[in-house]
Amino acid sequence: MTKTAFITGIAGQDGAYLAQFLREKGYSVHGLVRWDSYSDPLDGLARLDALGLVGEDVRLHMGDVTDANNLNLLIREIRPDEIYNLAGLSQVQVSFETPASTLQINTAGTLNILDAVRVNGLENYTRVYQASSSEMFGKARAPQNEDTKMEPCSPYGVAKLASYHLVKSYRESYGMYAANGILFNHESPLRGEDFVTRKITKAVAAVEAGSNDVLRLGNLDSVRDWGDARDFVAGMWAILQRGAPDDYVLATGEAHSVREFAQAAFAHVGISLEWRGAGVDEKGVEVKSGRVLVEVDRQLFRPSEVHHLLGDAAKARDILGWAPKTTFEGLVAAMVNADRAALRLDGGASWSMAG
Ligand code: F7E
């Protein structure tokens, strides 16, 4: 029988790849899209478009996770077998500037979904996946797994941690199949340009094409466990296929600094970088020409930073049989190559270092 999935945040990186993955598995896919994605479909739905998911492939519904009534009616109408709650404010830096709306979207939004399932009497029918995040670990020592004490240090991390507990609470109180995927950073060519990986790969492609701009970054020492979003959406699905709900870390188990990511991305286009100076005066310099390609910008530092994220996904490997396929080098290469191709397509006309 055809299964039905409902994805909130379907217009985002993970939503688009998950929709593609589920369509390939024969699911009927419904997605929640905010009005601004609808009103500017060229921009808002660009990722679904890029994956060829148009027309009949996904049924899009206008709405918002903060609108409980809207969600309630949609979930009653769709009666999904599986809900993937991927909607949310995903930029940690922005969450410091808009903490109240971050909690509204990333916590109350989750509550609205869980409650819509409950009040519609679907608690024994609909399975709920919650996009929890490694940002919840905050200051906790690496490596982190499901048993690590969580010490979030951003409004984003706090909001996600509250949602994580709501999921556990609904699972225990109402017997719902509700599960957390605690995902470490996962990237792709569809990543937004304000995340550090995509900002770097876009800049590298531009430098190769002749741009004279300097790439300005914040904390180069920050260490992240970066995986490929396409591997991770398969893990989200696997989390909902077990006999009983549980929470799982998804991560690659390999960590690199922002500095290393930038170095690897430039190396991919044949530019060898060396680092000179320290702190805010540190610069990434092209070995061959002595030209400065990377500078540190104090404005891009966060009020409080998660310094070292490195995931231990042994539980997902042992129980779900999940393991990422893409290597760090493979991810960097895929992202740089996609940005090179995009630049060739638009002739470099719309490129800018901003973001
Ligand atoms: O930052 C540093 C920055 O914004 C990574 C989201 O998907 O993963 C993501 O959150 C690191 C941070 O991702 C720049 O300070 C340096 O230490 O790419 P990011 P994130 O904050 O780790 C988690 C798991 C999520 O759940 C989130 O939704 O890079 N960094 N220079 C910079 N970061 C940005 N954005 N821009 C810079 O110029």
Residues whose N, C-alpha, C, O or C-beta is under 5 A from the ligand:
A	BS01	F7E	S90 Q91 V92 S133 S134 E135 L183 F184 N185 D194 F195 V196 T197 R216 L217 G218 N219 S222 V258 L300 V306
